[in-house]
Amino acid sequence: MLFAEYPWAERRLYWLNDGGSHHFGAARYQACRLGIAVPLTGRLCRYGVNVPMISAIRQQWHLFAVPTDELFSSFFDAMNAFECPFGNSGLPRHMHDTDKSGVALKLVWLERGHPRASAVANVLSAAGFPDFGKQLQQLAKEPSPR
């Protein structure tokens, strides 16, 4: 069995679907219902953040989390009208639970030092959009997994 630990995720520890683990999961569920103890053994992969890379990214980019629906409608239209370059990407794995929040998010990348991109970053910040760069910086301050 394969397990993963993501220190930034709410649950932290995940049982990965690997090599038929879903069958074992069903058997374990049945054993729990019957009151039979079943130990879990396997390999644990611990993931952490690359602290120097976070600093490098933050020096070059403003990063904001934006609802996907907005990104590909009004935001995209406004950026085209303003002639402002930007990029977008998904969030790192297990950093946002769309099912729980009800909102799918994407990251907007705005280059620091570009006047229009910096103006957009100021507007997004003032409007309360989450600064993902600050979130990454906070992760960098947390102790790394054992």
Helices and strands as residue ranges (DSSP letters): E 2-5, E 13-16, H 21-34, E 43-46, H 51-60, E 61-67, H 68-70, I 71-75, H 76-82, E 87-89, H 98-101, E 105-111, H 115-126, H 132-141
